[in-house]
Amino acid sequence: ITQALKYARAQLGKRTIRSLRTGDAVKFTSPRTGVTFSGTVSRIKIKYIAVSTPQGIYNVPANLVEAV
């Protein structure tokens, strides 16, 4: 069961990575603080997406990013 969950989460992240391009507007919510950030995609990595916001650049897991 745990392997199936890990696989499903990985597939969601891969689907998000395939749908985004550099320069796209995105938003994400920080799991630690609950604050929602919005910015643009500056770089797409294997599992993470670098998002440029007015507060700085964040490396965000792909499954937390939503297109705006």
OpenMM code with the backbone's topology and positions (N, CA, C; nanometers):
from openmm import Vec3, app, unit

residues = "ILE THR GLN ALA LEU LYS TYR ALA ARG ALA GLN LEU GLY LYS ARG THR ILE ARG SER LEU ARG THR GLY ASP ALA VAL LYS PHE THR SER PRO ARG THR GLY VAL THR PHE SER GLY THR VAL SER ARG ILE LYS ILE LYS TYR ILE ALA VAL SER THR PRO GLN GLY ILE TYR ASN VAL PRO ALA ASN LEU VAL GLU ALA VAL".split()
positions = [
    Vec3(0.0835, -0.1198, 0.0000),
    Vec3(0.0000, 0.0000, 0.0000),
    Vec3(0.0870, 0.1248, 0.0000),
    Vec3(0.1929, 0.1262, 0.0784),
    Vec3(0.2786, 0.2454, 0.0833),
    Vec3(0.3486, 0.2693, -0.0496),
    Vec3(0.3882, 0.1626, -0.1163),
    Vec3(0.4514, 0.1786, -0.2478),
    Vec3(0.3547, 0.2387, -0.3480),
    Vec3(0.2293, 0.1992, -0.3416),
    Vec3(0.1279, 0.2536, -0.4328),
    Vec3(0.1078, 0.4029, -0.4071),
    Vec3(0.1074, 0.4431, -0.2807),
    Vec3(0.0917, 0.5854, -0.2476),
    Vec3(0.2112, 0.6667, -0.2953),
    Vec3(0.3313, 0.6153, -0.2728),
    Vec3(0.4517, 0.6855, -0.3182),
    Vec3(0.4517, 0.6998, -0.4699),
    Vec3(0.4116, 0.5937, -0.5381),
    Vec3(0.4072, 0.5969, -0.6841),
    Vec3(0.3051, 0.6994, -0.7332),
    Vec3(0.1890, 0.7036, -0.6703),
    Vec3(0.0842, 0.7971, -0.7109),
    Vec3(0.1293, 0.9410, -0.6899),
    Vec3(0.1956, 0.9697, -0.5770),
    Vec3(0.2459, 1.1055, -0.5519),
    Vec3(0.3519, 1.1434, -0.6534),
    Vec3(0.4390, 1.0506, -0.6867),
    Vec3(0.5436, 1.0787, -0.7853),
    Vec3(0.4823, 1.1085, -0.9220),
    Vec3(0.3786, 1.0358, -0.9581),
    Vec3(0.3133, 1.0590, -1.0865),
    Vec3(0.2447, 1.1949, -1.0913),
    Vec3(0.1865, 1.2396, -0.9799),
    Vec3(0.1265, 1.3733, -0.9747),
    Vec3(0.2329, 1.4801, -0.9962),
    Vec3(0.3486, 1.4633, -0.9334),
    Vec3(0.4576, 1.5585, -0.9506),
    Vec3(0.5078, 1.5621, -1.0933),
    Vec3(0.5209, 1.4452, -1.1552),
    Vec3(0.5677, 1.4396, -1.2942),
    Vec3(0.4678, 1.5047, -1.3889),
    Vec3(0.3385, 1.4851, -1.3620),
    Vec3(0.2350, 1.5467, -1.4457),
    Vec3(0.2426, 1.6995, -1.4352),
    Vec3(0.2656, 1.7502, -1.3152),
    Vec3(0.2787, 1.8947, -1.2958),
    Vec3(0.4010, 1.9484, -1.3687),
    Vec3(0.5126, 1.8782, -1.3582),
    Vec3(0.6356, 1.9217, -1.4243),
    Vec3(0.6171, 1.9259, -1.5754),
    Vec3(0.5490, 1.8271, -1.6312),
    Vec3(0.5262, 1.8257, -1.7762),
    Vec3(0.4357, 1.9388, -1.8219),
    Vec3(0.3453, 1.9849, -1.7357),
    Vec3(0.2498, 2.0877, -1.7764),
    Vec3(0.3048, 2.2296, -1.7629),
    Vec3(0.4139, 2.2486, -1.6875),
    Vec3(0.4671, 2.3834, -1.6641),
    Vec3(0.5877, 2.4123, -1.7525),
    Vec3(0.6074, 2.5408, -1.7808),
    Vec3(0.7235, 2.5895, -1.8545),
    Vec3(0.7826, 2.7076, -1.7786),
    Vec3(0.9069, 2.7393, -1.8047),
    Vec3(0.9721, 2.8535, -1.7430),
    Vec3(0.8958, 2.9811, -1.7786),
    Vec3(0.8663, 3.0624, -1.6776),
    Vec3(0.7930, 3.1861, -1.6990),
    Vec3(0.6451, 3.1765, -1.6673),
    Vec3(0.5934, 3.0562, -1.6423),
    Vec3(0.4515, 3.0400, -1.6091),
    Vec3(0.4238, 3.0931, -1.4683),
    Vec3(0.3047, 3.1479, -1.4492),
    Vec3(0.2624, 3.1960, -1.3174),
    Vec3(0.2102, 3.0787, -1.2366),
    Vec3(0.2582, 3.0669, -1.1123),
    Vec3(0.2183, 2.9576, -1.0242),
    Vec3(0.1944, 3.0102, -0.8838),
    Vec3(0.1326, 2.9258, -0.8012),
    Vec3(0.1181, 2.9564, -0.6596),
    Vec3(0.1387, 2.8291, -0.5800),
    Vec3(0.1778, 2.8454, -0.4541),
    Vec3(0.1941, 2.7313, -0.3648),
    Vec3(0.1744, 2.7776, -0.2220),
    Vec3(0.1359, 2.6862, -0.1349),
    Vec3(0.1162, 2.7153, 0.0059),
    Vec3(0.2252, 2.6470, 0.0858),
    Vec3(0.2905, 2.7221, 0.1720),
    Vec3(0.3963, 2.6669, 0.2556),
    Vec3(0.3352, 2.5723, 0.3587),
    Vec3(0.3837, 2.4472, 0.3664),
    Vec3(0.3273, 2.3552, 0.4652),
    Vec3(0.3649, 2.3920, 0.6086),
    Vec3(0.4720, 2.4662, 0.6282),
    Vec3(0.5151, 2.5038, 0.7635),
    Vec3(0.4353, 2.6208, 0.8185),
    Vec3(0.4183, 2.7247, 0.7355),
    Vec3(0.3535, 2.8463, 0.7847),
    Vec3(0.2105, 2.8624, 0.7372),
    Vec3(0.1722, 2.7951, 0.6303),
    Vec3(0.0387, 2.8085, 0.5763),
    Vec3(0.0198, 2.9315, 0.4894),
    Vec3(0.1290, 3.0033, 0.4601),
    Vec3(0.1229, 3.1236, 0.3784),
    Vec3(0.1238, 3.0840, 0.2307),
    Vec3(0.0385, 3.1496, 0.1514),
    Vec3(0.0327, 3.1234, 0.0084),
    Vec3(0.1227, 3.2211, -0.0651),
    Vec3(0.2118, 3.1683, -0.1476),
    Vec3(0.3029, 3.2491, -0.2275),
    Vec3(0.2644, 3.2360, -0.3740),
    Vec3(0.2822, 3.3431, -0.4492),
    Vec3(0.2621, 3.3350, -0.5936),
    Vec3(0.3844, 3.3940, -0.6607),
    Vec3(0.4185, 3.3394, -0.7761),
    Vec3(0.5366, 3.3841, -0.8482),
    Vec3(0.5425, 3.3197, -0.9845),
    Vec3(0.6622, 3.3205, -1.0421),
    Vec3(0.6824, 3.2622, -1.1743),
    Vec3(0.7853, 3.1506, -1.1669),
    Vec3(0.7736, 3.0567, -1.2563),
    Vec3(0.8671, 2.9441, -1.2624),
    Vec3(0.9981, 2.9956, -1.3208),
    Vec3(1.1072, 2.9796, -1.2460),
    Vec3(1.2373, 3.0228, -1.2971),
    Vec3(1.3206, 2.9050, -1.3463),
    Vec3(1.2968, 2.7842, -1.2912),
    Vec3(1.3716, 2.6666, -1.3340),
    Vec3(1.2931, 2.5418, -1.2980),
    Vec3(1.2974, 2.4418, -1.3858),
    Vec3(1.2312, 2.3148, -1.3597),
    Vec3(1.3378, 2.2084, -1.3417),
    Vec3(1.3366, 2.1444, -1.2256),
    Vec3(1.4334, 2.0402, -1.1938),
    Vec3(1.3636, 1.9045, -1.2005),
    Vec3(1.4295, 1.7995, -1.1551),
    Vec3(1.3730, 1.6650, -1.1657),
    Vec3(1.2503, 1.6493, -1.0757),
    Vec3(1.2613, 1.6841, -0.9474),
    Vec3(1.1492, 1.6713, -0.8550),
    Vec3(1.1011, 1.8054, -0.8013),
    Vec3(1.1786, 1.9097, -0.8184),
    Vec3(1.1466, 2.0406, -0.7620),
    Vec3(1.1324, 2.1450, -0.8716),
    Vec3(1.0619, 2.2514, -0.8390),
    Vec3(1.0458, 2.3650, -0.9292),
    Vec3(1.0933, 2.4883, -0.8547),
    Vec3(1.1848, 2.5638, -0.9154),
    Vec3(1.2329, 2.6880, -0.8554),
    Vec3(1.1342, 2.7977, -0.8919),
    Vec3(1.0726, 2.8576, -0.7892),
    Vec3(0.9717, 2.9609, -0.8093),
    Vec3(1.0278, 3.0932, -0.7609),
    Vec3(1.0263, 3.1927, -0.8479),
    Vec3(1.0740, 3.3261, -0.8142),
    Vec3(0.9563, 3.4089, -0.7648),
    Vec3(0.9629, 3.4523, -0.6385),
    Vec3(0.8591, 3.5342, -0.5771),
    Vec3(0.9202, 3.6674, -0.5354),
    Vec3(0.8390, 3.7650, -0.4982),
    Vec3(0.8959, 3.8906, -0.4481),
    Vec3(0.9801, 3.8719, -0.3211),
    Vec3(0.9544, 3.7649, -0.2436),
    Vec3(1.0305, 3.7386, -0.1214),
    Vec3(1.1613, 3.6655, -0.1488),
    Vec3(1.1766, 3.6081, -0.2664),
    Vec3(1.2975, 3.5335, -0.3006),
    Vec3(1.2653, 3.4148, -0.3893),
    Vec3(1.3644, 3.3292, -0.4075),
    Vec3(1.3470, 3.2094, -0.4899),
    Vec3(1.3303, 3.0896, -0.3971),
    Vec3(1.2268, 3.0105, -0.4235),
    Vec3(1.1970, 2.8937, -0.3424),
    Vec3(1.2058, 2.7682, -0.4283),
    Vec3(1.2657, 2.6623, -0.3733),
    Vec3(1.2633, 2.5300, -0.4356),
    Vec3(1.1437, 2.4566, -0.3783),
    Vec3(1.0419, 2.4352, -0.4604),
    Vec3(0.9161, 2.3797, -0.4158),
    Vec3(0.8959, 2.2415, -0.4768),
    Vec3(0.8539, 2.1423, -0.3990),
    Vec3(0.8208, 2.0133, -0.4582),
    Vec3(0.7114, 2.0290, -0.5631),
    Vec3(0.7214, 1.9545, -0.6697),
    Vec3(0.6301, 1.9708, -0.7824),
    Vec3(0.4853, 1.9435, -0.7454),
    Vec3(0.4604, 1.8561, -0.6487),
    Vec3(0.3209, 1.8246, -0.6144),
    Vec3(0.2544, 1.9348, -0.5322),
    Vec3(0.3288, 2.0373, -0.4857),
    Vec3(0.2688, 2.1491, -0.4118),
    Vec3(0.2366, 2.2677, -0.5013),
    Vec3(0.2862, 2.2680, -0.6233),
    Vec3(0.2712, 2.3827, -0.7127),
    Vec3(0.1413, 2.3726, -0.7907),
    Vec3(0.0713, 2.4860, -0.8028),
    Vec3(-0.0500, 2.4937, -0.8832),
    Vec3(-0.0339, 2.6054, -0.9840),
    Vec3(-0.0766, 2.5817, -1.1079),
    Vec3(-0.0740, 2.6854, -1.2098),
    Vec3(-0.1834, 2.7880, -1.1812),
    Vec3(-0.1534, 2.9141, -1.2070),
    Vec3(-0.2519, 3.0199, -1.1826),
    Vec3(-0.3262, 3.0506, -1.3096),
] * unit.nanometer
topology = app.Topology()
chain = topology.addChain("A")
for resn in residues:
    res = topology.addResidue(resn, chain)
    for name in ("N", "CA", "C"):
        topology.addAtom(name, app.Element.getBySymbol(name[0]), res)
